[in-house]
Amino acid sequence: MHPVMLLPDHADTSELRQALWRHRIGHRITDEADGQLLWIADPRQLGELKALLERWQRGEPLVLQQAAQRPRTMTHSLASLKQVPVTALMIVISLVIFALIGVFGDQLIVTLTIVPIGISGGELVFGNLTQTLTSGQVWRLLSPAFLHFGWMHLIFNLMWVWYFGRQVEALQGSRIMLLLLIVAGIGANVAQYATGTVLFGGMSGVVYALLAHVWLMSRRVPQSGFFVPQMLVVFMLGWMVFTMTDMAGSVGFGNVANEAHLGGLLVGLVTGWYYSSRRLKNR
């Protein structure tokens, strides 16, 4: 986030906020000691933001510009995706794999599980992780993160990947986002495998890593531009704890990769603490 202008302390910025979001200009307005500070996520949109700001300061209605922006909606959407390529690619890969599972079924699933799965004597048999890696199947450390076994599972995870991933990639870059995906994905998968579970999947371990990372950055370095509602943090952590209880199983949520959630959360806490400490040190 980049500071733009200090607005009057008691100014009503609701119409300005609506206009900025309508024009897809990422921003925040924070309360400071001497007024309200307007921030922008992408400096390339500064000219457009200032034009709207000047109209707002003159008291002109901003909603009239909505019609003029509609033809550019697709262009703006594609530009937004180009700014967060890793986040977009994570979502696309997950959607493609989910669709292909409908075509190839178990054949594709067993290709992406953390160790090979087969049938011997009418029973499932599992490979060994060490042997799997030495045979060159290194992708299996990460690939379970892209496996989803139902629409609700898929939508829930990808919604939060988009919410948190865009912040990380826009504010810290694609390299950090890719690093978080790999470290959190592998960490969550290995944590789940260590409990003796083989047939699991989903991006939720990465989601909890992103949650912890964004939360720590927003708490320790408020000026960094990261933001997550406190109630969302409470809900996500409460959900993780709930799925670990017997009550979750009684209402149909028993088959949850709890250790993957916890492993991802720990990774996010470590990365969030590390990068926020670097920001504080470089002040």
C-alpha positions as CSV (number, residue, x, y, z in Angstrom):
1,M,0.0,0.0,0.0
2,H,1.2,3.5,-0.8
3,P,-0.1,6.7,1.0
4,V,-1.8,9.2,-1.3
5,M,-3.5,12.0,0.7
6,L,-4.6,13.0,4.2
7,L,-8.4,13.6,4.2
8,P,-10.2,15.7,6.9
9,D,-10.9,13.8,10.1
10,H,-14.7,14.0,10.0
11,A,-15.2,13.8,6.2
12,D,-17.8,11.3,4.9
13,T,-15.8,9.1,2.5
14,S,-18.5,6.5,1.8
15,E,-19.3,7.8,-1.7
16,L,-15.6,8.0,-2.5
17,R,-15.0,4.5,-1.3
18,Q,-17.9,3.2,-3.4
19,A,-16.6,4.9,-6.5
20,L,-13.0,3.6,-6.0
21,W,-14.3,0.0,-5.6
22,R,-16.6,0.5,-8.6
23,H,-13.5,1.5,-10.7
24,R,-11.6,-1.5,-9.2
25,I,-9.0,0.7,-7.5
26,G,-7.6,-1.2,-4.5
27,H,-7.4,1.1,-1.5
28,R,-7.7,1.6,2.2
29,I,-8.6,4.6,4.4
30,T,-7.0,4.5,7.9
31,D,-7.6,6.7,10.9
32,E,-4.6,8.7,11.8
33,A,-4.0,11.3,14.6
34,D,-4.4,14.2,12.2
35,G,-7.0,12.9,9.8
36,Q,-8.0,10.0,7.5
37,L,-5.1,8.7,5.3
38,L,-6.0,7.4,1.9
39,W,-3.8,4.5,0.6
40,I,-3.6,2.9,-2.9
41,A,-2.6,-0.7,-3.6
42,D,-1.4,-0.2,-7.2
43,P,0.5,3.1,-7.9
44,R,-0.3,2.7,-11.6
45,Q,-3.9,3.6,-10.8
46,L,-2.9,6.9,-9.1
47,G,-4.0,9.1,-11.9
48,E,-7.5,7.6,-12.0
49,L,-7.7,7.8,-8.2
50,K,-6.7,11.5,-8.1
51,A,-9.3,12.3,-10.8
52,L,-12.1,10.7,-8.7
53,L,-10.7,12.4,-5.6
54,E,-10.8,15.8,-7.2
55,R,-14.4,15.3,-8.3
56,W,-15.3,14.2,-4.8
57,Q,-13.7,17.2,-3.3
58,R,-15.6,19.5,-5.6
59,G,-18.8,17.8,-4.5
60,E,-19.6,16.3,-7.9
61,P,-21.6,13.0,-8.0
62,L,-19.3,10.0,-8.7
63,V,-21.9,7.4,-9.6
64,L,-22.4,8.9,-13.1
65,Q,-19.1,7.5,-14.1
66,Q,-20.2,3.9,-13.6
67,A,-21.6,3.6,-17.2
68,A,-18.4,4.9,-18.8
69,Q,-16.4,2.2,-17.0
70,R,-18.5,-0.8,-18.1
71,P,-16.8,-1.4,-21.5
72,R,-13.4,-1.7,-19.7
73,T,-14.6,-4.2,-17.1
74,M,-13.0,-7.2,-19.0
75,T,-9.8,-5.4,-19.5
76,H,-9.6,-4.4,-15.8
77,S,-10.3,-8.0,-14.8
78,L,-7.5,-9.4,-17.0
79,A,-5.1,-6.7,-15.7
80,S,-6.0,-7.7,-12.1
81,L,-5.3,-11.4,-12.8
82,K,-1.9,-10.4,-14.4
83,Q,-1.0,-8.7,-11.1
84,V,-1.5,-11.9,-9.1
85,P,-0.4,-14.7,-11.5
86,V,0.5,-17.3,-8.8
87,T,-2.8,-16.9,-7.0
88,A,-4.7,-17.1,-10.3
89,L,-2.7,-20.2,-11.3
90,M,-3.4,-22.0,-8.0
91,I,-7.1,-21.5,-8.6
92,V,-7.0,-22.6,-12.3
93,I,-4.9,-25.7,-11.6
94,S,-7.3,-26.7,-8.8
95,L,-10.4,-26.2,-11.1
96,V,-8.8,-28.1,-13.9
97,I,-7.8,-31.1,-11.7
98,F,-11.3,-31.1,-10.2
99,A,-12.8,-31.2,-13.7
100,L,-10.4,-34.0,-14.8
101,I,-11.2,-36.1,-11.8
102,G,-14.8,-36.3,-13.2
103,V,-13.3,-37.7,-16.4
104,F,-10.5,-40.0,-15.2
105,G,-11.7,-40.7,-11.6
106,D,-9.5,-42.7,-9.3
107,Q,-6.8,-43.0,-11.9
108,L,-6.0,-39.3,-11.6
109,I,-6.5,-39.2,-7.8
110,V,-3.9,-41.9,-7.1
111,T,-1.4,-40.0,-9.3
112,L,-1.6,-37.0,-7.1
113,T,-1.9,-38.5,-3.6
114,I,1.2,-38.1,-1.4
115,V,2.2,-41.7,-1.9
116,P,1.1,-44.2,-4.6
117,I,-2.1,-46.2,-3.7
118,G,-2.9,-49.6,-5.2
119,I,-5.1,-52.7,-4.5
120,S,-3.7,-56.0,-3.5
121,G,-5.8,-59.0,-2.4
122,G,-8.9,-56.8,-2.4
123,E,-7.4,-54.3,0.0
124,L,-5.8,-50.8,-0.4
125,V,-2.0,-50.8,-0.1
126,F,0.0,-47.6,0.2
127,G,3.5,-46.7,-0.8
128,N,6.3,-45.4,1.4
129,L,7.1,-41.7,1.3
130,T,10.9,-42.2,1.3
131,Q,10.7,-44.7,-1.5
132,T,8.3,-42.5,-3.4
133,L,10.7,-39.5,-3.3
134,T,13.8,-41.5,-4.1
135,S,12.0,-42.8,-7.2
136,G,11.6,-39.2,-8.4
137,Q,8.0,-38.6,-7.6
138,V,8.8,-35.4,-5.8
139,W,5.6,-33.7,-7.0
140,R,3.6,-35.8,-4.6
141,L,4.8,-33.6,-1.7
142,L,2.7,-30.7,-3.0
143,S,0.1,-32.2,-5.4
144,P,-2.5,-33.3,-2.7
145,A,-3.1,-29.5,-2.1
146,F,-4.7,-29.4,-5.6
147,L,-7.0,-32.3,-4.9
148,H,-10.6,-31.5,-3.9
149,F,-13.4,-34.1,-3.4
150,G,-16.5,-32.0,-3.7
151,W,-17.9,-28.6,-4.8
152,M,-18.2,-27.2,-1.3
153,H,-14.6,-28.2,-0.5
154,L,-13.3,-26.6,-3.7
155,I,-15.3,-23.4,-3.5
156,F,-14.6,-22.8,0.2
157,N,-10.8,-23.2,-0.2
158,L,-10.4,-21.3,-3.5
159,M,-12.5,-18.4,-2.1
160,W,-10.0,-17.9,0.7
161,V,-7.0,-18.5,-1.6
162,W,-8.3,-15.6,-3.7
163,Y,-9.0,-13.4,-0.6
164,F,-5.6,-13.9,1.1
165,G,-3.5,-14.7,-1.9
166,R,-4.2,-11.4,-3.7
167,Q,-3.0,-9.5,-0.6
168,V,0.2,-11.4,-0.3
169,E,1.0,-11.2,-4.0
170,A,0.0,-7.6,-4.5
171,L,1.9,-6.4,-1.4
172,Q,4.9,-8.7,-1.3
173,G,5.2,-10.0,-4.8
174,S,4.7,-13.3,-6.7
175,R,8.0,-14.8,-5.5
176,I,6.8,-14.7,-1.8
177,M,3.4,-16.0,-2.8
178,L,5.0,-19.0,-4.6
179,L,7.3,-19.6,-1.7
180,L,4.3,-19.7,0.7
181,L,2.4,-22.1,-1.6
182,I,5.3,-24.5,-1.7
183,V,6.4,-24.4,1.9
184,A,2.8,-24.3,3.3
185,G,1.6,-26.9,0.9
186,I,4.4,-29.4,1.6
187,G,4.4,-28.6,5.4
188,A,0.6,-29.2,5.6
189,N,0.8,-32.4,3.5
190,V,3.7,-33.9,5.5
191,A,2.0,-33.0,8.8
192,Q,-1.1,-34.9,7.7
193,Y,0.8,-37.9,6.3
194,A,2.8,-38.1,9.6
195,T,-0.5,-39.0,11.4
196,G,-0.9,-42.1,9.2
197,T,-3.4,-40.6,6.7
198,V,-2.7,-41.1,3.0
199,L,-5.9,-40.4,1.1
200,F,-6.4,-36.6,1.7
201,G,-6.3,-33.4,-0.3
202,G,-7.3,-29.8,-0.4
203,M,-5.8,-26.3,-0.3
204,S,-7.0,-25.6,3.3
205,G,-3.5,-26.1,4.8
206,V,-2.2,-23.3,2.4
207,V,-5.3,-21.2,3.3
208,Y,-4.5,-21.4,7.0
209,A,-0.9,-20.4,6.3
210,L,-2.1,-17.4,4.3
211,L,-4.5,-16.5,7.1
212,A,-1.7,-16.5,9.7
213,H,0.7,-14.7,7.5
214,V,-1.7,-11.9,6.6
215,W,-2.9,-11.6,10.2
216,L,0.6,-11.2,11.6
217,M,1.6,-8.7,9.0
218,S,-1.5,-6.6,9.6
219,R,-1.1,-6.7,13.4
220,R,2.7,-6.1,13.6
221,V,3.0,-3.7,10.7
222,P,-0.3,-1.9,10.3
223,Q,1.1,0.4,7.6
224,S,1.9,-2.6,5.4
225,G,-1.5,-2.6,3.8
226,F,-2.5,-6.1,4.9
227,F,-6.0,-6.4,6.4
228,V,-8.1,-9.2,7.8
229,P,-11.2,-8.7,9.9
230,Q,-10.7,-9.9,13.5
231,M,-14.0,-11.8,13.4
232,L,-12.8,-13.7,10.3
233,V,-9.7,-14.8,12.2
234,V,-11.9,-15.9,15.1
235,F,-14.2,-17.8,12.8
236,M,-11.4,-19.6,10.9
237,L,-9.6,-20.6,14.1
238,G,-12.9,-21.6,15.7
239,W,-13.7,-23.8,12.7
240,M,-10.3,-25.5,12.9
241,V,-10.8,-26.3,16.6
242,F,-14.4,-27.4,16.0
243,T,-13.4,-29.9,13.3
244,M,-11.0,-31.5,15.8
245,T,-13.8,-32.4,18.2
246,D,-16.1,-35.4,18.2
247,M,-19.0,-33.0,17.7
248,A,-17.8,-32.3,14.2
249,G,-18.1,-36.0,13.3
250,S,-21.6,-36.2,14.6
251,V,-22.8,-33.5,12.2
252,G,-20.9,-34.8,9.2
253,F,-17.6,-33.0,9.3
254,G,-15.5,-35.8,10.7
255,N,-13.3,-36.4,7.6
256,V,-11.2,-33.2,7.9
257,A,-7.4,-32.9,7.4
258,N,-7.0,-31.3,10.8
259,E,-3.2,-31.8,11.0
260,A,-2.8,-30.2,7.6
261,H,-4.7,-27.1,8.9
262,L,-2.5,-27.0,11.9
263,G,0.7,-27.5,9.9
264,G,-0.2,-24.7,7.5
265,L,-1.1,-22.4,10.3
266,L,2.3,-22.9,11.9
267,V,4.0,-22.2,8.6
268,G,2.1,-19.0,8.2
269,L,2.9,-17.9,11.7
270,V,6.6,-18.4,11.1
271,T,6.6,-16.6,7.7
272,G,4.4,-13.8,9.0
273,W,6.7,-13.2,12.0
274,Y,9.8,-13.3,9.8
275,Y,8.6,-10.8,7.2
276,S,7.0,-8.5,9.7
277,S,10.2,-8.5,11.7
278,R,12.1,-7.5,8.6
279,R,9.8,-4.7,7.9
280,L,10.1,-3.4,11.5
281,K,13.9,-3.7,11.4
282,N,14.1,-1.7,8.1
283,R,12.1,1.2,9.4
